Every structure is written in structure tokens, then in C-alpha cells.
Amino acid sequence: MIRRRILSVCLFVIICLYFSSPSTAITPQDITEEPLKIGGDNNYPPYEFVDDNGNFRGFNVDIIRAIAIELGLEIELIPNSWEDTMELLKDGEIDAVQGMTVTTERARIYDFTQEIVINSQNIFVLKNSSLIHDINDLSGKRISIQAEDVSKEITGRISNATVIQKTNQLEALQSLLSGDVDAYVGNRLTGIYYVQAFDLTESVKIVGEPLYSTKYAIAVKKGDNELLALLNSGLESIKNNGTYDKIYKKWFGETILDINQKWIDILSMLSVALLISVIFIYIVNYWNKRLKEEVEVRTREIIELNNIAMYSDKMQALGKLSSGIAHELRNPLTSINAFIDLIPLKIDDENFRKELMKIVPNEIKRLNDLVGSLLDYSKPKNPKPENIILSEVLSDVLTLLKQKFKEKKIKVITRNTDIYLYADKSQIKQILINILLNSIDAIDKDGQIEIEGNIINTKASIRIKDNGSGVPQEMLSKLFDPFYTSKKTGYGIGLSMTDRLIKENKGEIKLDSEAGEGTIVTIYMPTELPERKEK
């Protein structure tokens, strides 16, 4: 009796354990008792291909095998042509395709796992081709693609193009080499693989931007949710344990490069950098020579006009003048040098190239004007006034100083700057630069500069306000004196030059400031309205 009770209790426990186990858990046995049949392209390197020894290899092959090991699945890999592989999956003769580009059209026929890589297509042409630069140039051309590849959807939208489908990517490339087509559109990495494998870098090149960057994933028949979930779990596991990364680096590491484009980019950057450097060196040498000659001339004048007792004082003044000249030249030279430093990082940025071609020539011209003006400090050139719009001049100045504003996180606010001034355009630009540089120097960080235009009676006013450190009252009356400065590294020529340029243009300058409260600089300039045009 006791034995029967013990047996009953054991049977009850076994039954409870059996029914308490998760009944919805998906295991390989739930999917199939036979090996999973996985299809793939027999000629699509480096994703999947049959090598010379008859072995099925590639990125996709390694991924599917890693998933099978992780899940304890038995699999049978079936390489075939791409067309046949897709038909086998449609007909249910294989369970999955180990790699397929995801498209909207295909998503109606198949279900896809999470992506195993991001894929893209490219246009390949012969090296001596000069007529095809991007997809717009393929209109009316002969194009080879792999049959049923995603390139079919891309080329199908090109007007008047003759699309020739080949069994695989290699045959599509070979039709380009033989001259049967004008271009081959195919997978970027596969094309590069063949170009390198057959030493075609001197025969074939890539043109245009990558086309149709999209997900590349494992495909199963539509509605096969259990297999899809199983493959996703395996893929997630090999990504988490590092196996995926090792496989990716094995097949898509730094050895697979677009060699042609790489060297084109490097040579382009070096050419531009070399050109700018040559110009920069020439400018520096030219002005150094000019400064040296001018110092010698001024030295002889001082010796001739003054006796020995005064010689020391005059030489000291001349030294300050030379230092001041160097100070004024440094700003535009620094701007040019900043653009040179950014060339390797931003040469591909179209906006940067536009600014480079706009600002550098302007700065070179400004340097030339500055040298003439500063070296003839005692014999200033007469201004050439004209009707100018403040906003246009200010736009160039703010672009030039943009990096300095960014470094100190300074916010610049402009108001009512569409007013006319009657003044020398180059000198007005120099005036604004000198004042704004002083504002920037006075601001520690996270500051603000307000620039406001106005018309008061017959005068145009430009009000520049900053929230910087300000100037003590006892220093205000001396700020416009030549060579007077409160800066540790300043030479006291900037504001003196600014004051003189404003007066030469029949204008006035007013400066209000308190230590710790910021500074307001107001410039008053003549204004003449432009002649009214007849309608």
C-alpha cells in the first residue's frame, strides 16, 4: 500500500512538471524534424559564393552556420543561381534564403529577419568613360544587372535605358568589360571584390553616390512566423556574444576599399591644400619684404630729420608702429590659416568650399588694403565713398568672425541693418571688424553682441552693444590714442585706426562703458539714398 502511494505521488509530480513547462516555447524540434534547407547565391562574393574547390563560402554562409550552432539546428546549405534560389523559396522547396536585400515589393512575398548588414548598389563604368557621372546619365544607355537583383527596381525607373539581365554579378561586370554595355549596376561590395580579385582597378571605376542603401536580411516564406522568430533569436544571440562582429570584420574589414575613389579624394584634398599653402606662403613673404623695405625707409627718414638725442625715442615709436602693423595683419592671416587647417576635414562640404572661395580672396584683398593703409599711417589714403547697404557688409564680417563667435559661444543679434551708408566699403568693413574683435575679447564666454542700425536725421547710426567686461571710466578718454591699450597682448592700434577711418569718412564714434557692465559703441555715418529707379 505504501509503495502504491509513493508511486502515485511520483507520477503526480512528473505530470505537474510536464504541464507546468512553457508550452509556447519555440525549439528547433517544433519547427521541423528534418534539417532546415537554406538557399543562397552561388556567385555573389563576398556575401556567398562557391570557390574553386567547390566549397560554399562567404559572409552569409558564416552567419547562418553561426546561428545553427547557437540554436543547435541541423541545416542543409543549397547554393544555386539567384533566380532559381528565389523560385525555390516561393515554391516552398527551401525554408529560407540566407541573404536578400529588403524592398517593399519583396516584403509582400517574403518575411525578413532583422538586418544582418546595410546594403547599397553602385554604378560601375570603364575607367576611360567620361559621359556617365551619376544615375541621371544612364538615360538611353545600356545597363547590365544581375537577374532578379534589387538593381532591377532601380534601373527600371531610368527612362529609355536598355537593361540586360545576367545570371550573376560577375557576368554583369564582364559584359561591361567586353563593351556590350555602358554601365554595370550592382552590389557595391561585390563589385569592389571582383575589381580587386581580377586586378581591374585600372580598368573599372565607381561613379556617383551609392544607390538604394537598404537592409539586407535572411528571408523566409510569407507567414512562416515560427521560423522567423527562431532565426531572429539566433541572430540576436550571435550579435550579443561577439560572433557576428568577428564574421563581419573577416569579410568586410579594411581590405575591401573603393580604391579609385579613395585616391581621388586624397589627391583632391592634397591639391587644394597645396594651392592654398602656396598662396599663403607667397602672401607672407611678399608682406614681410614690404615691411622690411618700409622699415628701412622710415629709419633713414628718422635719422635724417632728427638729431642723435631724439633717435632713441623715434626708434621706439617706429617699433610700436611695426608691431601695430603686425597686429592688424594677423587677423586676416589667422582667418586664412583657419580655412587651411579645416581643408582635410571639410573639403567634401559644399558650403565650406563656397565660403573658402568667397572669404579667402576677400581676405587677401583686405590684407593688401591694410598694408597700404598701415604702412602709410601718416599719409592716409582718401576714402572712396559710395552708397552701401549695411547688411551686405555686415554679412561678410560676421561670416569672417563666425569661428571666433563659436569658440566663445557668443550669440549675435542683428536688427534693422538694411540701411544705406555713404562711405568707403572696405574701410567700413575694417571698422566693424576692429570693434567686433574688441567685443569678442571683452567677453569671457556665453556672451551676446547686439548690432542695430538706424537713421537719425541725415545720419546712419550703427549701435554695437556687448555684455563683456567693460572699460573703467578713467581709461575711456585714452582708448582712441595711438598705441594705448589695456590688453596684455595688444598694441593699441586697432581703435586708433578705427577712429581715424571713421573721421575720414565724415563720421563720428561714441563709446559708453562701465567696468563689469559691458560696452556700447555707436557709429554715426553720412547717408545718401540711392537714386530712385523708374518703374
BALUM-277610 format. One record per residue (C-alpha): x, y, z. Coordinates in steps of 0.2 Angstrom, whole numbers, padded with zeros to 4 digits, always signed. Layout:
! BALUM-277610
XYZ
...
***
This chain:
! BALUM-277610
+0000+0000+0000
+0014+0012+0005
+0023+0008-0012
+0007+0012-0022
+0005+0029-0013
+0024+0033-0017
+0022+0028-0035
+0006+0039-0036
+0014+0054-0029
+0029+0052-0041
+0018+0051-0056
+0008+0066-0050
+0024+0076-0048
+0030+0071-0066
+0013+0076-0073
+0014+0093-0065
+0031+0096-0070
+0027+0091-0088
+0012+0103-0089
+0020+0117-0080
+0034+0118-0093
+0031+0133-0106
+0020+0125-0119
+0023+0140-0131
+0042+0139-0131
+0049+0138-0149
+0063+0125-0151
+0071+0118-0167
+0061+0102-0165
+0045+0112-0165
+0049+0119-0182
+0055+0103-0191
+0062+0086-0188
+0072+0087-0204
+0087+0099-0207
+0082+0116-0212
+0086+0119-0231
+0094+0136-0233
+0097+0143-0251
+0109+0155-0257
+0118+0163-0272
+0132+0153-0279
+0141+0168-0286
+0139+0184-0275
+0155+0187-0266
+0159+0192-0253
+0142+0188-0247
+0141+0170-0254
+0149+0160-0267
+0156+0143-0272
+0175+0144-0273
+0187+0134-0284
+0187+0119-0273
+0168+0118-0273
+0166+0125-0255
+0151+0136-0251
+0159+0152-0243
+0155+0170-0238
+0148+0181-0225
+0130+0175-0227
+0137+0157-0225
+0146+0160-0209
+0132+0170-0202
+0119+0156-0205
+0131+0142-0199
+0134+0153-0183
+0115+0154-0180
+0114+0135-0182
+0127+0131-0170
+0120+0144-0157
+0102+0136-0158
+0108+0118-0161
+0100+0117-0178
+0103+0105-0192
+0105+0114-0209
+0107+0110-0227
+0115+0124-0237
+0109+0124-0256
+0119+0136-0267
+0111+0140-0284
+0108+0154-0296
+0099+0169-0289
+0084+0167-0300
+0082+0148-0295
+0085+0152-0277
+0071+0164-0276
+0059+0152-0285
+0064+0138-0273
+0058+0148-0258
+0042+0154-0267
+0038+0136-0271
+0042+0130-0253
+0056+0119-0258
+0068+0128-0247
+0065+0135-0230
+0075+0151-0231
+0087+0162-0241
+0102+0167-0231
+0103+0184-0238
+0092+0196-0248
+0090+0215-0250
+0074+0221-0242
+0062+0230-0253
+0044+0235-0252
+0040+0223-0267
+0049+0209-0259
+0041+0212-0242
+0024+0207-0250
+0031+0190-0255
+0043+0186-0240
+0046+0189-0222
+0063+0196-0216
+0073+0194-0200
+0082+0209-0193
+0095+0216-0204
+0112+0207-0205
+0120+0222-0214
+0115+0238-0223
+0117+0235-0242
+0119+0248-0256
+0121+0247-0275
+0133+0257-0286
+0136+0262-0304
+0152+0254-0312
+0159+0261-0328
+0175+0259-0338
+0190+0269-0332
+0190+0279-0348
+0172+0284-0348
+0168+0302-0347
+0150+0303-0351
+0142+0294-0335
+0144+0303-0319
+0128+0298-0309
+0111+0289-0312
+0104+0304-0322
+0117+0300-0335
+0111+0282-0338
+0096+0288-0348
+0096+0280-0365
+0111+0269-0360
+0114+0250-0360
+0115+0243-0342
+0119+0226-0336
+0112+0219-0319
+0110+0203-0310
+0093+0195-0314
+0080+0197-0301
+0093+0208-0291
+0087+0224-0282
+0096+0233-0296
+0081+0228-0307
+0070+0240-0297
+0082+0254-0298
+0086+0253-0317
+0068+0250-0321
+0064+0269-0316
+0078+0275-0329
+0070+0282-0345
+0075+0274-0362
+0088+0263-0354
+0091+0245-0361
+0093+0234-0346
+0102+0217-0349
+0100+0204-0335
+0114+0192-0332
+0114+0176-0321
+0126+0184-0308
+0136+0199-0304
+0152+0193-0312
+0143+0191-0329
+0136+0208-0327
+0153+0215-0324
+0161+0205-0338
+0148+0212-0350
+0154+0230-0346
+0172+0224-0349
+0168+0217-0365
+0160+0233-0371
+0142+0225-0373
+0135+0238-0360
+0139+0256-0355
+0137+0253-0336
+0135+0239-0324
+0124+0242-0309
+0126+0230-0294
+0131+0227-0276
+0144+0239-0270
+0155+0227-0260
+0153+0213-0273
+0158+0224-0287
+0173+0230-0277
+0178+0212-0273
+0178+0207-0291
+0188+0223-0296
+0201+0218-0284
+0201+0200-0286
+0204+0201-0305
+0215+0217-0304
+0204+0228-0313
+0207+0244-0303
+0215+0252-0319
+0200+0247-0330
+0184+0250-0319
+0179+0264-0308
+0164+0269-0297
+0154+0284-0301
+0140+0294-0292
+0134+0291-0275
+0128+0274-0268
+0111+0269-0273
+0097+0262-0263
+0105+0259-0246
+0094+0247-0238
+0093+0232-0226
+0100+0215-0231
+0092+0201-0221
+0088+0182-0220
+0071+0179-0230
+0058+0166-0226
+0042+0162-0234
+0027+0174-0230
+0019+0169-0214
+0032+0157-0208
+0032+0166-0191
+0039+0152-0180
+0055+0150-0191
+0057+0169-0192
+0056+0171-0173
+0069+0157-0171
+0081+0164-0184
+0079+0181-0176
+0083+0174-0159
+0099+0166-0166
+0104+0182-0174
+0102+0192-0158
+0112+0179-0149
+0127+0180-0161
+0127+0199-0161
+0127+0199-0142
+0141+0186-0139
+0153+0194-0152
+0152+0181-0165
+0143+0192-0178
+0157+0206-0176
+0171+0193-0180
+0162+0187-0195
+0159+0205-0201
+0177+0210-0199
+0183+0194-0208
+0173+0198-0224
+0170+0217-0223
+0186+0223-0215
+0198+0237-0221
+0204+0226-0235
+0188+0230-0245
+0190+0248-0251
+0184+0258-0266
+0202+0261-0271
+0199+0273-0286
+0188+0285-0275
+0200+0284-0260
+0214+0291-0271
+0203+0303-0280
+0198+0311-0263
+0216+0311-0256
+0223+0319-0272
+0209+0332-0272
+0212+0337-0254
+0231+0337-0256
+0229+0348-0272
+0218+0361-0263
+0229+0361-0248
+0244+0363-0258
+0237+0378-0268
+0231+0387-0253
+0248+0384-0244
+0257+0391-0259
+0246+0406-0259
+0248+0409-0240
+0267+0407-0241
+0268+0419-0256
+0257+0432-0246
+0268+0431-0230
+0284+0433-0240
+0278+0447-0250
+0272+0457-0235
+0287+0453-0225
+0298+0460-0239
+0286+0476-0240
+0288+0478-0221
+0306+0476-0221
+0308+0489-0235
+0297+0501-0227
+0305+0500-0210
+0322+0504-0219
+0314+0519-0227
+0307+0526-0211
+0323+0523-0202
+0333+0533-0214
+0320+0547-0213
+0321+0547-0194
+0340+0548-0194
+0340+0562-0207
+0326+0573-0199
+0331+0571-0180
+0347+0573-0171
+0355+0559-0160
+0346+0564-0144
+0329+0561-0152
+0334+0545-0161
+0331+0533-0147
+0313+0539-0145
+0309+0539-0163
+0316+0521-0165
+0304+0516-0151
+0289+0524-0159
+0294+0515-0175
+0295+0499-0166
+0277+0501-0159
+0271+0506-0177
+0279+0490-0184
+0271+0480-0170
+0254+0488-0173
+0256+0484-0192
+0259+0465-0187
+0244+0465-0176
+0232+0472-0189
+0239+0459-0202
+0237+0445-0190
+0218+0444-0190
+0215+0441-0209
+0231+0429-0210
+0223+0419-0195
+0207+0418-0204
+0216+0411-0220
+0226+0399-0209
+0210+0393-0201
+0202+0388-0218
+0218+0379-0222
+0218+0369-0206
+0199+0364-0210
+0203+0358-0228
+0207+0340-0224
+0191+0339-0213
+0178+0349-0223
+0184+0348-0241
+0168+0337-0245
+0157+0350-0238
+0150+0361-0252
+0145+0375-0240
+0163+0375-0234
+0170+0376-0251
+0159+0391-0256
+0164+0400-0240
+0183+0396-0244
+0182+0403-0262
+0172+0418-0255
+0182+0423-0239
+0200+0419-0244
+0201+0431-0259
+0192+0444-0249
+0204+0442-0235
+0219+0443-0247
+0212+0459-0254
+0209+0466-0237
+0227+0462-0232
+0233+0472-0247
+0222+0486-0242
+0228+0485-0224
+0246+0485-0229
+0245+0501-0239
+0234+0509-0226
+0245+0505-0211
+0262+0507-0219
+0256+0525-0224
+0249+0528-0207
+0255+0547-0208
+0249+0548-0226
+0232+0540-0226
+0223+0537-0242
+0207+0546-0247
+0192+0536-0245
+0181+0532-0260
+0163+0533-0253
+0149+0525-0261
+0131+0520-0257
+0132+0503-0247
+0120+0493-0238
+0125+0489-0220
+0118+0472-0220
+0128+0466-0235
+0145+0472-0227
+0140+0465-0210
+0136+0448-0218
+0154+0447-0224
+0161+0452-0207
+0150+0440-0197
+0155+0426-0209
+0173+0430-0206
+0172+0430-0187
+0160+0415-0186
+0173+0404-0179
+0178+0416-0165
+0159+0418-0160
+0158+0399-0160
+0173+0397-0149
+0166+0408-0136
+0148+0403-0138
+0143+0421-0142
+0126+0425-0148
+0125+0439-0161
+0108+0448-0164
+0106+0460-0178
+0091+0472-0181
+0086+0485-0194
+0103+0483-0204
+0095+0486-0221
+0100+0504-0221
+0111+0514-0233
+0128+0522-0228
+0138+0533-0239
+0156+0528-0235
+0171+0518-0241
+0165+0500-0241
+0182+0492-0237
+0185+0504-0223
+0168+0502-0216
+0172+0483-0215
+0188+0486-0206
+0179+0497-0194
+0166+0484-0190
+0179+0470-0188
+0190+0481-0176
+0175+0485-0165
+0168+0467-0165
+0185+0460-0161
+0186+0471-0146
+0169+0465-0141
+0174+0447-0143
+0190+0450-0132
+0180+0458-0119
+0168+0443-0117
+0173+0428-0107
+0160+0415-0114
+0142+0413-0117
+0140+0431-0121
+0129+0442-0133
+0133+0455-0145
+0119+0466-0152
+0121+0476-0169
+0107+0488-0173
+0105+0500-0187
+0095+0516-0188
+0093+0533-0197
+0093+0548-0186
+0090+0564-0196
+0103+0563-0210
+0115+0551-0201
+0115+0532-0201
+0119+0525-0184
+0127+0508-0181
+0125+0503-0162
+0136+0488-0156
+0132+0483-0139
+0141+0468-0129
+0139+0461-0112
+0158+0459-0109
+0170+0465-0095
+0168+0484-0100
+0181+0498-0098
+0185+0508-0082
+0180+0526-0083
+0197+0533-0081
+0203+0523-0097
+0188+0529-0109
+0197+0545-0114
+0213+0536-0119
+0206+0522-0129
+0207+0530-0146
+0225+0536-0143
+0238+0528-0154
+0247+0513-0146
+0237+0514-0130
+0230+0498-0124
+0223+0489-0109
+0226+0471-0116
+0241+0461-0111
+0245+0456-0129
+0238+0471-0138
+0247+0485-0147
+0234+0499-0146
+0232+0502-0165
+0215+0495-0168
+0204+0508-0160
+0215+0522-0166
+0214+0516-0184
+0195+0514-0182
+0193+0532-0175
+0204+0539-0190
+0194+0529-0203
+0178+0535-0196
+0183+0553-0197
+0190+0551-0214
+0173+0545-0219
+0165+0561-0212
+0158+0551-0197
+0159+0551-0178
+0161+0537-0165
+0154+0537-0147
+0159+0524-0134
+0150+0521-0117
+0156+0508-0105
+0157+0503-0087
+0168+0490-0079
+0158+0474-0077
+0143+0481-0087
+0148+0479-0105
+0151+0492-0119
+0141+0501-0131
+0149+0508-0147
+0139+0520-0158
+0145+0525-0175
+0137+0539-0185
+0140+0540-0204
+0133+0550-0218
+0119+0543-0228
+0113+0546-0246
+0098+0537-0253
+0101+0528-0269
+0093+0536-0284
+0075+0530-0287
+0073+0519-0302
+0059+0522-0314
+0045+0509-0314
***
